[in-house]
Amino acid sequence: IASGHTKMVLITGCSSGIGLSLAVMLAKDEKKRYRVIATMRDLNRKDKLVEAAGDAYGKTLSLAVLDVCNDESVKQCVNDIKGRHVDILINNAGIGIVGPVESITIEEMQAVFETNVFGVIRMIKEVMPDMKKRRAGHIIVISSVLGVQSVGFHDVYAASKFAIEGFCESLAVQLMMFNIKLSLIEPGPVRTDFEIKMIQEVKERECPGADPETVHYFKNLYLPSAINIFLAVGQTPKEISKHIKKVMETSKPSFRNLTNSLYAPIVALKYADESGDLSVNFFYHMLFNLGPVLHYTVIAMRFLSFGFLKNHSVSPK
Ligand SMILES: NC(=O)c1ccc[n+]([C@@H]2O[C@H](COP(=O)([O-])OP(=O)(O)OC[C@H]3O[C@@H](n4cnc5c(N)ncnc54)[C@H](OP(=O)(O)O)[C@@H]3O)[C@@H](O)[C@H]2O)c1
């Protein structure tokens, strides 16, 4: 129950990764400022969360079923909250997809958009009208650095994150009239077991429909670099959660929030050249001409990331 200084927080996709870590971190807030409704589409997957929440489970953290792709499920979950009162909505549920576009079916692409785009919009449509009435609230969307600048073989995932960024960019302007904050969180790679497993799995997968040359570029150039980058500069779900908590607790949160300072130059590159050629040429050379150099650069970054870089993140301000 949201009362006094306690804020009601609704989070989607809490069975693993960032959602799980954030739900636990907020529920264990020292000052007990949050009541967390940690949601997931399948409650059979609750054990890891319940175990991590420990004593907070049943006190500052409760569980609810919510499938962002299902109108009824979303409505039911919000109706079950007293007064439908949500102070902070965190749209975290999302799915990834990587590979040559020829090998991904339209149905698979639609599933990504259903979750990453329409899932977020469905949540916002359900919660925003009550926030507007109260003239208060904060909507947070876990986007990605790939929602600002894409790289090869992430075409469909990036398209979904670009779509939600465009939606939010427009909505944020209107929401200012109602004193509702909207913030995008843009992590770079996040080291979850899931992510590493997905990349390994993709490595072994056939890519039906894609020509051998494209498959070669994908498997032998792109994937090894991607794995190296994940291991070298990937953040942990806990680091991302800390960043989100900071954004929640800042009085004037920024609209865009990169979590990894190493990605700031990549974003700057994009804004430095409105033709877009600088970015496209840069990534082309990185991938196809500088593969071996990239490998050593990544080793150097990995070395550095154990030192001071690891402790640096982009401040919400
Ligand atoms: N990992 C990265 O490198 C990275 C980088 C940038 C941004 N992100 C973004 O961060 C967010 C969280 O991802 P993660 O890395 O923590 O991955 P994750 O561990 O796979 O977590 C994704 C969560 O979303 C849930 N989910 C999927 N479809 C859903 C649906 N229809 N309804 C409700 N929940 C659903 C999953 O639940 P199930 O257990 O039921 O599948 C899971 O709990 C995503 O939006 C992702 O795009 C991740």
The ligand as an SDF file (V2000), in Angstrom:
LIG
                    3D

 48 52  0  0  0  0  0  0  0  0999 V2000
   21.2440   -8.2520  -21.3280 N   0  0  0  0  0  0  0  0  0  0  0  0
   21.6830   -7.2250  -22.0530 C   0  0  0  0  0  0  0  0  0  0  0  0
   22.8100   -7.2360  -22.5680 O   0  0  0  0  0  0  0  0  0  0  0  0
   20.8080   -6.0050  -22.2510 C   0  0  0  0  0  0  0  0  0  0  0  0
   21.3820   -4.8450  -22.7810 C   0  0  0  0  0  0  0  0  0  0  0  0
   20.5930   -3.7230  -22.9750 C   0  0  0  0  0  0  0  0  0  0  0  0
   19.2580   -3.7650  -22.6440 C   0  0  0  0  0  0  0  0  0  0  0  0
   18.7060   -4.9050  -22.1420 N   0  0  0  0  0  0  0  0  0  0  0  0
   17.2670   -4.8970  -21.8250 C   0  0  0  0  0  0  0  0  0  0  0  0
   17.0910   -5.1390  -20.4530 O   0  0  0  0  0  0  0  0  0  0  0  0
   15.8060   -5.7250  -20.2310 C   0  0  0  0  0  0  0  0  0  0  0  0
   15.9550   -6.9390  -19.3150 C   0  0  0  0  0  0  0  0  0  0  0  0
   16.7450   -7.9080  -19.9550 O   0  0  0  0  0  0  0  0  0  0  0  0
   17.7760   -8.9000  -19.1880 P   0  0  0  0  0  0  0  0  0  0  0  0
   19.1110   -8.6690  -19.7620 O   0  0  0  0  0  0  0  0  0  0  0  0
   17.5930   -8.8110  -17.7380 O   0  0  0  0  0  0  0  0  0  0  0  0
   17.2980  -10.3110  -19.7820 O   0  0  0  0  0  0  0  0  0  0  0  0
   16.4850  -11.5360  -19.1290 P   0  0  0  0  0  0  0  0  0  0  0  0
   17.2410  -12.0600  -17.9610 O   0  0  0  0  0  0  0  0  0  0  0  0
   16.1680  -12.4450  -20.2520 O   0  0  0  0  0  0  0  0  0  0  0  0
   15.1410  -10.8470  -18.5890 O   0  0  0  0  0  0  0  0  0  0  0  0
   14.0600  -10.5590  -19.4040 C   0  0  0  0  0  0  0  0  0  0  0  0
   12.8140  -10.7310  -18.5920 C   0  0  0  0  0  0  0  0  0  0  0  0
   11.6770  -10.3720  -19.4150 O   0  0  0  0  0  0  0  0  0  0  0  0
   10.7050  -11.3570  -19.2200 C   0  0  0  0  0  0  0  0  0  0  0  0
    9.7310  -11.4230  -20.3050 N   0  0  0  0  0  0  0  0  0  0  0  0
    9.9160  -11.7830  -21.5870 C   0  0  0  0  0  0  0  0  0  0  0  0
    8.7480  -11.7300  -22.2520 N   0  0  0  0  0  0  0  0  0  0  0  0
    7.7940  -11.3260  -21.3480 C   0  0  0  0  0  0  0  0  0  0  0  0
    6.4010  -11.0920  -21.4090 C   0  0  0  0  0  0  0  0  0  0  0  0
    5.7160  -11.2660  -22.5340 N   0  0  0  0  0  0  0  0  0  0  0  0
    5.7590  -10.6690  -20.2910 N   0  0  0  0  0  0  0  0  0  0  0  0
    6.4400  -10.4810  -19.1350 C   0  0  0  0  0  0  0  0  0  0  0  0
    7.7460  -10.7300  -19.0060 N   0  0  0  0  0  0  0  0  0  0  0  0
    8.4290  -11.1500  -20.1150 C   0  0  0  0  0  0  0  0  0  0  0  0
   11.4550  -12.6530  -19.0360 C   0  0  0  0  0  0  0  0  0  0  0  0
   10.5900  -13.5920  -18.4300 O   0  0  0  0  0  0  0  0  0  0  0  0
   10.5910  -15.1850  -18.6940 P   0  0  0  0  0  0  0  0  0  0  0  0
   11.4540  -15.7320  -17.6150 O   0  0  0  0  0  0  0  0  0  0  0  0
    9.1550  -15.5830  -18.5260 O   0  0  0  0  0  0  0  0  0  0  0  0
   11.1090  -15.3950  -20.0700 O   0  0  0  0  0  0  0  0  0  0  0  0
   12.5910  -12.1680  -18.1380 C   0  0  0  0  0  0  0  0  0  0  0  0
   12.1730  -12.1390  -16.7910 O   0  0  0  0  0  0  0  0  0  0  0  0
   15.2460   -6.0480  -21.6000 C   0  0  0  0  0  0  0  0  0  0  0  0
   14.3090   -5.0580  -21.9860 O   0  0  0  0  0  0  0  0  0  0  0  0
   16.4700   -5.9940  -22.5070 C   0  0  0  0  0  0  0  0  0  0  0  0
   16.1390   -5.6560  -23.8390 O   0  0  0  0  0  0  0  0  0  0  0  0
   19.4540   -6.0320  -21.9140 C   0  0  0  0  0  0  0  0  0  0  0  0
  1  2  1  0
  2  3  2  0
  2  4  1  0
  4  5  1  0
  4 48  2  0
  5  6  2  0
  6  7  1  0
  7  8  2  0
  8  9  1  0
  8 48  1  0
  9 10  1  0
  9 46  1  0
 10 11  1  0
 11 12  1  0
 11 44  1  0
 12 13  1  0
 13 14  1  0
 14 15  2  0
 14 16  1  0
 14 17  1  0
 17 18  1  0
 18 19  2  0
 18 20  1  0
 18 21  1  0
 21 22  1  0
 22 23  1  0
 23 24  1  0
 23 42  1  0
 24 25  1  0
 25 26  1  0
 25 36  1  0
 26 27  1  0
 26 35  1  0
 27 28  2  0
 28 29  1  0
 29 30  1  0
 29 35  2  0
 30 31  1  0
 30 32  2  0
 32 33  1  0
 33 34  2  0
 34 35  1  0
 36 37  1  0
 36 42  1  0
 37 38  1  0
 38 39  2  0
 38 40  1  0
 38 41  1  0
 42 43  1  0
 44 45  1  0
 44 46  1  0
 46 47  1  0
M  CHG  2   8   1  16  -1
M  END
$$$$
